[in-house]
Amino acid sequence: MMDRLYALYMREAKRIFRSIYMWIMLISQPVMWLVFFGSSFSGVPSQVLTSFFHTTNYIAFILPGELSISMLFVGMFSSMSLIQDKRFGYLKRVLITPTPKYDVFLAKTLGGMTRGLLQVPILLLASYLLGVRLDLNAMSLAVLFLSLAFVGIGFSSLYSMFTLKTADWQAPGVISNLINLPLMFSSTALFPKAFFPGWLKLVSDVNPLTYAAELNRGMLLYNDPSWNYLGYLAIFALVMVVLGSVLTNKYLNAE
């Protein structure tokens, strides 16, 4: 079983490294978020940034949030890859072998996670060039990659679940519009919770992006991480993988 899963995962990984357009997107999308969105607060008085954002550099504040958001968006590409395999007949060839259906699902999930983690060093380098100085060490990097891996696995699983029963090219885009923006703006990835109305705070309290952003913000900026947040992200990833595997065995069929 592990050999089959490894082979399917390596296929997903090779598709990333062989596509120049994928690399252009991996580099440009998160960097543009940092440059343009981060610079939009450059004129805010330092007293306001210190009082509400607890830092004098807004780009430093959104960096952990942007790392989390990048893991959210890669989930869409996992579902697109699944639909592509259905449309081109590859999935049909896989499913006539003894390969379990959940291996296909896990390979897509791990491929999406890998795609997202490739953006981490790119964003760290971009933030350094933009003047952000972080106290990076082996512990902070390990927690950063582990927490983002959990986020990537969770959201890649979620997206794949939504496309198990369809081969419509438009499905990932529709799901992205319905999920990504509400999750992004209901988290503390871009703004502190103090700015939110009461109902939005309740949504933020269960949003995995909030936990990832706060955990890594505490680790990278304040040296005061909330370790229970890492546990929440691990549970989120585990629940999504188990649920996705069960649904895949039940509903995944080659179109």
Sine and cosine of phi, psi and omega as CSV:
sin_phi,cos_phi,sin_psi,cos_psi,sin_omega,cos_omega
0.00,0.00,-0.68,0.74,-0.02,-1.00
-0.90,0.43,-0.57,0.82,0.03,-1.00
-0.90,0.44,-0.66,0.76,0.01,-1.00
-0.92,0.39,-0.69,0.72,0.02,-1.00
-0.89,0.47,-0.67,0.74,0.01,-1.00
-0.89,0.46,-0.68,0.74,0.00,-1.00
-0.90,0.45,-0.68,0.73,0.01,-1.00
-0.92,0.40,-0.64,0.77,0.02,-1.00
-0.91,0.40,-0.68,0.73,-0.01,-1.00
-0.89,0.45,-0.54,0.84,0.08,-1.00
-0.89,0.46,-0.68,0.73,0.03,-1.00
-0.90,0.44,-0.67,0.74,-0.02,-1.00
-0.91,0.41,-0.66,0.75,0.00,-1.00
-0.91,0.42,-0.55,0.84,0.03,-1.00
-0.90,0.43,-0.52,0.85,0.05,-1.00
-0.93,0.36,-0.79,0.62,-0.13,-0.99
-0.95,0.30,-0.37,0.93,-0.04,-1.00
-1.00,0.01,-0.15,0.99,-0.07,-1.00
-0.98,-0.22,0.91,-0.42,0.04,-1.00
-0.91,0.40,-0.55,0.84,0.00,-1.00
-0.93,0.36,-0.56,0.83,0.06,-1.00
-0.90,0.43,-0.66,0.75,0.01,-1.00
-0.93,0.37,-0.61,0.79,0.06,-1.00
-0.87,0.50,-0.68,0.73,0.00,-1.00
-0.94,0.35,-0.67,0.74,0.00,-1.00
-0.86,0.51,-0.59,0.81,-0.03,-1.00
-1.00,0.09,-0.72,0.70,-0.17,-0.99
-0.96,0.26,-0.68,0.74,-0.12,-0.99
-0.87,0.49,-0.82,0.58,-0.01,-1.00
-0.93,0.37,-0.56,0.83,0.00,-1.00
-0.91,0.41,-0.65,0.76,0.03,-1.00
-0.90,0.43,-0.57,0.82,0.08,-1.00
-0.87,0.49,-0.72,0.69,-0.01,-1.00
-0.90,0.43,-0.72,0.69,-0.09,-1.00
-0.93,0.38,-0.78,0.62,-0.13,-0.99
-0.99,0.10,-0.77,0.64,0.00,-1.00
-0.94,0.34,-0.66,0.75,0.02,-1.00
-0.90,0.44,-0.60,0.80,-0.01,-1.00
-0.96,0.27,-0.25,0.97,-0.02,-1.00
-0.92,0.40,-0.30,0.95,0.02,-1.00
-0.96,-0.27,0.23,0.97,-0.07,-1.00
-0.91,0.41,-0.41,0.91,-0.01,-1.00
-1.00,-0.02,0.01,1.00,0.00,-1.00
-0.95,0.33,0.72,-0.70,0.01,-1.00
-0.83,0.55,0.60,-0.80,-0.04,-1.00
-0.87,0.49,-0.49,0.87,0.01,-1.00
-0.90,0.43,-0.62,0.79,0.02,-1.00
-0.92,0.39,-0.70,0.71,0.01,-1.00
-0.88,0.48,-0.67,0.75,-0.01,-1.00
-0.92,0.39,-0.65,0.76,-0.07,-1.00
-0.94,0.34,-0.68,0.73,-0.13,-0.99
-0.98,-0.21,-0.55,0.83,-0.06,-1.00
-0.97,-0.23,-0.18,0.98,0.02,-1.00
0.85,0.53,0.57,0.82,0.09,-1.00
-0.32,-0.95,0.37,-0.93,0.03,-1.00
-0.99,-0.11,0.03,1.00,-0.04,-1.00
-0.77,-0.63,0.93,-0.36,-0.04,-1.00
-0.91,0.42,-0.54,0.84,0.02,-1.00
-0.89,0.46,-0.62,0.79,0.06,-1.00
-0.90,0.44,-0.57,0.82,0.01,-1.00
-0.93,0.37,-0.69,0.72,-0.09,-1.00
-1.00,0.10,-0.19,0.98,-0.02,-1.00
-0.84,0.54,-0.79,0.62,0.05,-1.00
-0.88,0.48,-0.59,0.81,0.04,-1.00
-0.92,0.38,-0.65,0.76,0.00,-1.00
-0.93,0.38,-0.57,0.82,0.09,-1.00
-0.88,0.48,-0.65,0.76,0.03,-1.00
-0.93,0.37,-0.67,0.74,0.00,-1.00
-0.89,0.46,-0.61,0.79,0.01,-1.00
-0.88,0.48,-0.54,0.84,0.05,-1.00
-0.96,0.30,-0.47,0.88,0.07,-1.00
-0.92,0.39,-0.71,0.71,-0.09,-1.00
-0.94,0.33,-0.45,0.89,-0.02,-1.00
-0.94,0.34,-0.33,0.94,0.06,-1.00
-0.85,0.53,-0.57,0.82,0.00,-1.00
-0.88,0.48,-0.60,0.80,-0.05,-1.00
-0.96,0.29,-0.44,0.90,0.10,-1.00
-0.90,0.43,-0.70,0.72,0.01,-1.00
-0.94,0.35,-0.57,0.82,0.07,-1.00
-0.90,0.45,-0.63,0.77,0.02,-1.00
-0.90,0.43,-0.63,0.78,0.02,-1.00
-0.90,0.43,-0.69,0.73,0.02,-1.00
-0.91,0.42,-0.63,0.78,0.03,-1.00
-0.88,0.48,-0.67,0.74,0.01,-1.00
-0.91,0.42,-0.55,0.84,0.06,-1.00
-0.93,0.36,-0.70,0.71,-0.09,-1.00
-0.92,0.38,-0.57,0.82,-0.08,-1.00
-1.00,-0.06,0.04,1.00,0.08,-1.00
1.00,0.09,-0.01,1.00,-0.02,-1.00
-0.91,0.42,-0.66,0.75,-0.04,-1.00
-0.89,0.46,-0.60,0.80,0.02,-1.00
-0.88,0.47,-0.64,0.77,0.00,-1.00
-0.93,0.37,-0.56,0.83,0.01,-1.00
-0.94,0.33,-0.67,0.75,-0.12,-0.99
-0.96,0.28,-0.25,0.97,0.07,-1.00
-1.00,0.08,-0.07,1.00,0.10,-1.00
-1.00,-0.03,0.11,-0.99,0.03,-1.00
-0.96,0.29,0.08,1.00,-0.02,-1.00
-0.89,0.46,0.82,-0.57,0.05,-1.00
-0.90,0.44,0.54,-0.84,0.00,-1.00
-0.88,0.48,-0.59,0.80,-0.06,-1.00
-0.93,0.36,-0.32,0.95,0.11,-0.99
-0.91,0.41,-0.62,0.79,0.07,-1.00
-0.88,0.47,-0.71,0.70,0.01,-1.00
-0.89,0.47,-0.73,0.69,-0.03,-1.00
-0.91,0.42,-0.60,0.80,0.02,-1.00
-0.90,0.43,-0.67,0.74,0.05,-1.00
-0.89,0.45,-0.67,0.75,-0.01,-1.00
-0.90,0.43,-0.73,0.68,0.00,-1.00
-0.93,0.37,-0.55,0.84,0.07,-1.00
-0.90,0.43,-0.67,0.74,0.06,-1.00
-0.90,0.44,-0.66,0.75,0.04,-1.00
-0.87,0.49,-0.70,0.71,0.00,-1.00
-0.87,0.48,-0.68,0.73,0.02,-1.00
-0.86,0.51,-0.65,0.76,0.01,-1.00
-0.94,0.34,-0.64,0.77,-0.03,-1.00
-0.92,0.39,-0.44,0.90,0.05,-1.00
-0.90,0.44,-0.37,0.93,-0.01,-1.00
-0.99,0.17,-0.27,0.96,-0.08,-1.00
-0.88,0.47,-0.83,0.56,0.02,-1.00
-0.88,0.47,-0.52,0.86,0.03,-1.00
-0.90,0.44,-0.71,0.71,0.00,-1.00
-0.94,0.35,-0.61,0.79,0.03,-1.00
-0.90,0.44,-0.67,0.74,0.04,-1.00
-0.91,0.41,-0.70,0.72,0.01,-1.00
-0.88,0.48,-0.67,0.74,0.01,-1.00
-0.90,0.43,-0.59,0.81,0.04,-1.00
-0.90,0.44,-0.68,0.73,0.02,-1.00
-0.91,0.41,-0.41,0.91,0.03,-1.00
-1.00,0.00,0.11,0.99,0.11,-0.99
0.99,-0.15,0.12,0.99,0.00,-1.00
-1.00,0.07,0.76,-0.64,0.02,-1.00
-0.88,-0.47,0.88,-0.48,-0.05,-1.00
-0.91,-0.42,0.51,-0.86,0.05,-1.00
-1.00,0.00,0.98,0.21,-0.06,-1.00
-1.00,0.10,0.67,-0.74,0.10,-1.00
-0.54,-0.84,0.02,-1.00,-0.06,-1.00
-0.87,0.50,-0.65,0.76,-0.02,-1.00
-0.91,0.41,-0.75,0.67,-0.04,-1.00
-0.90,0.43,-0.62,0.78,0.02,-1.00
-0.93,0.37,-0.62,0.78,0.01,-1.00
-0.90,0.43,-0.70,0.71,0.02,-1.00
-0.91,0.41,-0.64,0.77,0.01,-1.00
-0.86,0.50,-0.78,0.62,-0.04,-1.00
-0.92,0.39,-0.62,0.78,-0.02,-1.00
-0.92,0.40,-0.72,0.70,-0.01,-1.00
-0.90,0.43,-0.65,0.76,0.01,-1.00
-0.94,0.33,-0.52,0.85,0.09,-1.00
-0.89,0.46,-0.66,0.75,0.05,-1.00
-0.88,0.47,-0.68,0.73,0.01,-1.00
-0.90,0.44,-0.71,0.71,0.00,-1.00
-0.89,0.46,-0.68,0.74,0.03,-1.00
-0.90,0.44,-0.70,0.72,-0.03,-1.00
-0.88,0.47,-0.76,0.65,-0.07,-1.00
-0.98,0.21,-0.53,0.85,0.10,-0.99
-0.90,0.44,-0.63,0.78,0.06,-1.00
-0.90,0.45,-0.70,0.71,-0.02,-1.00
-0.88,0.48,-0.74,0.67,0.00,-1.00
-0.89,0.46,-0.68,0.73,-0.02,-1.00
-0.89,0.46,-0.59,0.81,0.02,-1.00
-0.88,0.48,-0.61,0.79,-0.03,-1.00
-0.93,0.36,-0.34,0.94,-0.07,-1.00
-0.92,-0.39,0.27,0.96,-0.01,-1.00
-0.89,0.46,-0.58,0.82,-0.14,-0.99
-0.95,-0.30,0.29,0.96,-0.02,-1.00
-0.69,-0.72,0.45,-0.89,0.13,-0.99
-0.85,-0.53,0.34,0.94,-0.02,-1.00
-0.98,0.20,0.83,-0.55,0.00,-1.00
-0.86,0.51,-0.47,0.88,-0.09,-1.00
-0.99,0.17,-0.24,0.97,-0.09,-1.00
-0.85,0.52,-0.74,0.67,-0.01,-1.00
-0.87,0.50,-0.62,0.78,0.02,-1.00
-0.91,0.41,-0.67,0.75,0.02,-1.00
-0.90,0.44,-0.72,0.70,0.00,-1.00
-0.90,0.44,-0.63,0.78,0.04,-1.00
-0.86,0.50,-0.71,0.70,0.00,-1.00
-0.91,0.42,-0.53,0.85,-0.03,-1.00
-0.98,0.18,-0.46,0.89,-0.13,-0.99
-0.95,-0.30,-0.73,0.68,-0.19,-0.98
-0.88,0.47,-0.79,0.62,-0.07,-1.00
-0.90,0.43,-0.73,0.69,0.06,-1.00
-0.86,0.51,-0.66,0.75,0.01,-1.00
-0.92,0.39,-0.66,0.75,-0.04,-1.00
-0.90,0.43,-0.74,0.67,-0.10,-1.00
-1.00,0.07,-0.16,0.99,0.11,-0.99
-1.00,-0.10,0.07,1.00,0.06,-1.00
-0.98,-0.21,0.08,-1.00,0.07,-1.00
-0.99,-0.13,0.40,0.92,0.00,-1.00
-0.91,0.42,-0.58,0.81,-0.08,-1.00
-0.93,-0.38,-0.48,0.88,-0.05,-1.00
-0.66,-0.75,0.50,-0.86,0.04,-1.00
-0.94,0.33,0.41,-0.91,-0.05,-1.00
-0.90,0.43,-0.37,0.93,0.00,-1.00
-0.87,0.49,-0.39,0.92,-0.01,-1.00
-0.99,0.13,-0.22,0.98,-0.17,-0.99
-1.00,0.08,0.55,-0.83,0.21,-0.98
-0.94,0.34,0.22,-0.98,-0.10,-1.00
-0.83,0.56,-0.71,0.70,-0.05,-1.00
-0.91,0.41,-0.55,0.83,0.00,-1.00
-0.96,0.28,-0.49,0.87,0.09,-1.00
-0.89,0.45,-0.60,0.80,0.02,-1.00
-0.90,0.43,-0.66,0.76,0.05,-1.00
-0.91,0.42,-0.67,0.74,-0.01,-1.00
-0.88,0.48,-0.53,0.85,-0.06,-1.00
-0.93,0.37,-0.29,0.96,0.04,-1.00
-0.91,-0.42,0.07,1.00,-0.04,-1.00
-0.99,0.11,0.87,-0.49,-0.01,-1.00
-0.85,0.53,-0.50,0.86,0.02,-1.00
-0.89,0.46,-0.57,0.82,0.05,-1.00
-0.88,0.47,-0.72,0.70,-0.04,-1.00
-0.91,0.40,-0.63,0.78,0.03,-1.00
-0.93,0.38,-0.69,0.72,-0.01,-1.00
-0.90,0.43,-0.70,0.71,-0.04,-1.00
-0.93,0.36,-0.64,0.77,0.02,-1.00
-0.87,0.49,-0.77,0.64,-0.06,-1.00
-0.97,0.25,-0.46,0.89,0.11,-0.99
-0.92,0.40,-0.70,0.72,0.05,-1.00
-0.89,0.45,-0.61,0.80,-0.01,-1.00
-0.95,0.30,-0.73,0.68,-0.14,-0.99
-0.99,0.11,-0.53,0.85,-0.10,-1.00
-0.97,-0.24,-0.64,0.77,-0.16,-0.99
-0.93,-0.38,-0.08,1.00,-0.04,-1.00
0.81,0.59,0.62,0.78,-0.02,-1.00
-0.57,-0.82,0.93,0.37,-0.05,-1.00
-0.96,0.27,0.48,-0.88,0.10,-0.99
-0.99,-0.14,0.98,-0.21,-0.15,-0.99
-0.92,0.39,-0.46,0.89,0.03,-1.00
-0.91,0.41,-0.37,0.93,0.07,-1.00
-0.90,0.43,-0.60,0.80,0.02,-1.00
-0.90,0.44,-0.61,0.79,0.06,-1.00
-0.90,0.44,-0.64,0.77,0.03,-1.00
-0.88,0.48,-0.69,0.73,-0.01,-1.00
-0.92,0.39,-0.60,0.80,0.04,-1.00
-0.90,0.44,-0.67,0.74,0.03,-1.00
-0.91,0.41,-0.66,0.75,0.04,-1.00
-0.85,0.53,-0.74,0.68,-0.01,-1.00
-0.90,0.44,-0.69,0.73,-0.03,-1.00
-0.90,0.44,-0.71,0.71,0.00,-1.00
-0.88,0.47,-0.70,0.72,-0.02,-1.00
-0.91,0.42,-0.64,0.77,-0.01,-1.00
-0.92,0.39,-0.72,0.70,-0.01,-1.00
-0.90,0.44,-0.73,0.68,0.01,-1.00
-0.89,0.46,-0.68,0.73,0.00,-1.00
-0.90,0.43,-0.63,0.78,0.02,-1.00
-0.90,0.43,-0.67,0.74,0.01,-1.00
-0.90,0.44,-0.72,0.69,-0.01,-1.00
-0.92,0.39,-0.56,0.83,0.02,-1.00
-0.90,0.44,-0.72,0.69,0.03,-1.00
-0.87,0.49,-0.48,0.88,-0.06,-1.00
-1.00,0.03,-0.64,0.77,-0.21,-0.98
-0.91,-0.42,-0.30,0.95,-0.08,-1.00
-0.95,0.31,0.83,-0.56,0.07,-1.00
-0.64,-0.77,0.53,-0.85,0.08,-1.00
-0.96,0.29,0.73,-0.68,-0.02,-1.00
-0.98,0.19,0.00,0.00,0.00,0.00
